[in-house]
Amino acid sequence: MTITSATVFMAALGGLLAVLLVLANKRLYVYEDPRIEEVENLLPSANCGACGQPGCKAFAEGLVEGKFSPSQCTANSADMNGLIASTLGVGLGAQEKKLARLACAGGNHVAWQRARYKGLDGCRAADIVAGGGKGCSWGCLGMADCSHACTFDAISMDDNGLPVVDEEKCTGCGDCVTACPRGLFSIHPENHKLWVACKNLEHGEAAEADCDVACNACTRCAADAPAGVIAMTNNLATIDYSKNDKLTRQVTDRCPTGAIVWLDKGKVHKGEAARKVLRKDALPVAR
């Protein structure tokens, strides 16, 4: 009798709980537009954040809600973004491409090493140990943390240990910005063509003693640019990109070291006065 009662009680309890679960499911059910999953499947699943969202799922939700345009996913192909626009019946939108820019041109053929670094392989580790031995305290350490961090294989290291960004592959996701311990990368619209490829804060001969292509704070670019566009901040030329439409390639003409350059379609253009870099081999470690 006791076993029978227990069995009946458990069966009744199970039935009651099942009913409660059904009611709770109906009461708490949250509808999700089936287009969200459809759109998410058309995204690259990179979850890179280049669109400004934490992942492709959040971006897909925003697309369906009409908050974003398909072209804001710079990691996706133009064809796939077009398919998303067609699926949702919206316009593709116009999104200017953003790229990672490196504020250093000091490869090992122009920048001095003051000591040999021996330790863990990586820029972050080397930066902790006396700056990895590089003379310029602000310069690229060349151990490829940025390249390893790049999800899209858009950064490679050249023969002189300097990162090179492939503009076709770069999505502006910002992984390299996070990876670089010296803050040398930043994300800029493609139309920011005038660029200071240096972060050295020393002045004159002191800057050039560490690197042949360092900004030496000569102020010529500031003098040649339209008023208020370029300022010298802590011995370094800084550009006000809110006035980007006033900038021309001629601003680079008198830069003696070639620290300020004009970037156009993957090509780096220096001014006529920039000293020519003929050395290809790495400099010896200074003693």
C-alpha positions in Angstrom: 0.0 0.0 0.0 2.8 2.4 0.9 4.7 1.6 -2.4 1.5 2.2 -4.4 0.8 5.5 -2.7 4.3 6.7 -3.3 4.1 5.7 -7.0 0.8 7.5 -7.4 2.2 10.6 -5.6 5.3 10.7 -7.7 3.3 10.3 -10.9 0.9 13.1 -9.9 3.8 15.3 -8.9 5.5 14.6 -12.3 2.3 15.4 -14.1 1.9 18.6 -12.1 5.4 19.7 -12.8 5.0 18.9 -16.5 1.9 21.1 -16.7 3.7 23.9 -14.9 6.6 23.7 -17.3 4.2 23.9 -20.3 2.5 26.9 -18.8 5.8 28.6 -18.0 7.1 27.9 -21.5 4.0 29.7 -23.0 4.2 32.5 -20.4 7.9 33.1 -20.7 8.4 32.4 -24.4 10.3 35.1 -26.3 9.8 35.2 -30.0 12.9 35.4 -32.2 12.5 36.5 -35.7 13.7 33.6 -37.9 15.5 36.0 -40.1 18.1 36.6 -37.4 19.4 33.1 -37.8 19.2 33.3 -41.6 21.2 36.5 -41.6 23.7 35.3 -39.0 24.5 32.3 -41.3 25.4 34.8 -44.1 27.9 36.6 -41.8 31.5 35.4 -41.6 31.2 34.1 -37.9 34.4 35.9 -37.1 33.0 37.7 -34.1 35.8 40.3 -34.6 33.9 43.4 -33.5 34.8 45.4 -36.6 31.1 46.3 -37.0 31.0 47.7 -33.4 29.1 44.8 -32.0 30.3 42.1 -29.7 29.7 39.4 -32.2 27.9 38.3 -35.4 24.7 37.3 -33.5 24.3 40.8 -32.1 25.0 42.3 -35.5 22.4 40.1 -37.1 19.8 41.1 -34.6 20.6 44.8 -35.3 20.4 44.2 -39.0 16.9 42.6 -38.7 15.8 45.5 -36.5 17.0 48.0 -39.0 19.7 49.5 -36.7 22.6 48.7 -39.0 23.3 48.4 -42.7 24.9 45.2 -44.2 28.0 47.1 -45.4 29.0 47.8 -41.8 30.4 44.2 -41.7 33.8 44.9 -43.2 34.9 41.3 -42.6 32.3 40.0 -45.0 32.6 39.9 -48.8 30.6 42.4 -50.9 28.6 39.5 -52.4 27.5 38.2 -49.1 26.6 41.6 -47.8 24.6 42.1 -51.0 22.8 38.8 -50.3 22.0 40.0 -46.8 20.6 43.3 -48.2 18.5 41.3 -50.6 17.2 38.9 -47.9 16.1 41.7 -45.7 14.9 43.9 -48.5 17.1 46.8 -47.5 19.8 48.9 -49.1 23.4 47.8 -48.8 24.5 51.1 -47.2 27.7 52.9 -47.6 30.5 52.2 -45.2 34.0 53.6 -45.6 36.6 51.0 -45.2 38.7 51.2 -42.0 42.3 50.1 -41.8 44.9 49.4 -39.2 47.7 52.0 -39.4 51.2 51.5 -37.8 52.9 54.5 -36.2 56.4 53.3 -36.8 58.7 52.8 -39.8 61.7 51.8 -37.7 62.7 48.4 -39.1 66.1 46.9 -38.0 67.9 48.5 -41.0 67.2 52.1 -39.7 66.6 51.7 -36.0 69.4 50.8 -33.5 69.3 48.0 -31.0 71.1 49.0 -27.8 71.2 45.5 -26.4 70.4 41.9 -27.4 67.2 40.6 -26.0 67.1 37.0 -24.9 63.9 35.8 -23.3 60.3 34.8 -24.1 59.4 35.3 -27.7 56.9 38.1 -28.0 56.7 41.9 -28.0 54.8 42.1 -24.7 57.4 40.0 -22.9 60.3 42.0 -24.5 58.7 45.3 -23.7 58.7 44.4 -20.0 62.4 43.5 -20.1 64.1 46.8 -20.6 62.1 47.5 -23.8 63.6 44.5 -25.6 66.9 46.3 -26.2 65.6 48.7 -28.9 67.1 52.2 -28.7 63.7 53.9 -29.4 61.5 53.4 -26.4 58.4 53.9 -28.6 59.4 51.8 -31.6 58.1 48.5 -33.0 59.8 45.5 -31.3 59.2 43.4 -34.4 58.3 40.1 -32.7 55.0 39.7 -34.5 52.4 39.8 -31.7 50.2 41.8 -34.0 50.6 39.3 -36.9 49.7 36.4 -34.6 46.7 38.2 -33.3 45.3 39.1 -36.7 42.3 36.8 -37.4 42.3 37.7 -41.1 46.0 37.1 -41.9 46.2 40.7 -42.8 49.5 41.5 -41.1 52.9 40.0 -42.2 56.4 40.9 -41.1 58.8 42.3 -43.7 62.5 41.5 -44.1 63.4 44.2 -41.5 61.1 43.0 -38.8 58.3 45.5 -39.4 54.6 44.7 -39.7 53.0 45.3 -43.0 49.2 45.6 -43.3 47.5 44.1 -46.3 44.8 46.7 -47.0 42.7 44.2 -49.0 42.5 41.7 -46.1 42.3 44.2 -43.2 38.8 44.7 -41.7 39.7 47.2 -39.1 38.7 44.8 -36.3 41.3 46.2 -33.9 42.9 42.9 -32.7 46.4 44.4 -33.6 45.6 47.5 -31.5 45.0 45.3 -28.5 48.0 43.1 -29.2 50.7 45.8 -29.5 52.2 46.6 -26.1 53.4 50.0 -27.3 50.1 51.2 -28.8 51.5 51.6 -32.3 48.4 50.5 -34.1 45.2 52.5 -34.5 42.1 52.2 -36.7 41.5 54.9 -39.3 39.2 55.4 -42.3 40.9 54.7 -45.6 40.8 58.4 -46.6 43.2 59.4 -43.7 46.1 59.4 -46.1 48.4 61.7 -44.4 50.1 59.7 -41.7 52.9 60.2 -39.1 54.8 56.9 -39.1 56.4 57.5 -35.7 55.7 57.9 -32.0 59.2 59.0 -30.8 58.9 61.9 -28.4 62.6 63.0 -28.4 63.8 66.1 -30.2 66.2 66.6 -33.0 69.5 64.7 -32.9 68.3 62.6 -29.9 65.5 61.2 -32.0 67.6 60.5 -35.0 70.3 58.9 -32.9 67.8 56.0 -32.3 66.2 55.8 -35.7 67.0 57.3 -39.1 63.4 57.8 -40.0 62.1 59.2 -36.7 60.1 62.5 -36.4 62.7 65.0 -35.2 60.2 67.7 -34.3 61.5 70.1 -37.0 57.9 71.6 -37.4 58.2 71.8 -41.2 55.1 69.8 -41.8 53.1 71.9 -39.4 54.3 75.1 -41.2 53.4 73.7 -44.6 49.9 72.4 -43.7 46.8 74.6 -43.5 46.6 76.5 -40.2 45.6 74.4 -37.3 45.8 71.0 -39.0 49.1 69.8 -37.7 50.4 70.6 -34.2 53.6 69.6 -32.4 52.6 67.6 -29.3 55.5 66.6 -27.0 57.9 66.8 -30.0 55.7 64.7 -32.3 53.6 65.9 -35.3 49.9 65.2 -34.7 47.2 65.5 -37.3 43.7 66.9 -36.7 41.7 64.6 -38.9 38.5 66.6 -38.5 40.2 68.8 -41.1 41.2 65.9 -43.3 39.7 67.4 -46.4 42.3 70.2 -46.3 45.3 67.8 -46.4 47.4 67.2 -49.4 50.4 65.2 -50.2 52.5 68.3 -50.4 52.6 68.5 -46.6 55.2 65.7 -46.7 57.5 67.5 -49.1 60.0 69.0 -46.7 60.1 66.3 -44.0 63.8 65.5 -43.8 63.4 62.0 -42.3 60.3 60.8 -44.1 58.5 60.3 -40.8 55.3 61.9 -42.2 54.0 60.1 -45.3 51.2 59.9 -47.8 49.4 56.5 -48.0 47.5 55.6 -51.1 46.2 52.2 -52.1 48.8 50.3 -50.2 51.7 52.5 -51.3 53.8 54.7 -49.0 54.9 58.0 -50.5 57.6 60.1 -48.8 58.4 63.8 -49.5 61.2 64.9 -51.9 63.4 66.0 -49.1 63.3 62.7 -47.2 66.7 61.1 -47.0 67.0 57.9 -49.0 67.3 54.7 -47.1 69.7 52.5 -49.0 70.6 50.0 -46.3 68.8 46.7 -46.5 70.6 44.6 -43.8 70.0 45.0 -40.1 72.1 47.4 -38.1 74.6 45.9 -35.7 73.8 46.1 -32.0 75.2 49.4 -30.8 77.9 49.2 -28.1 
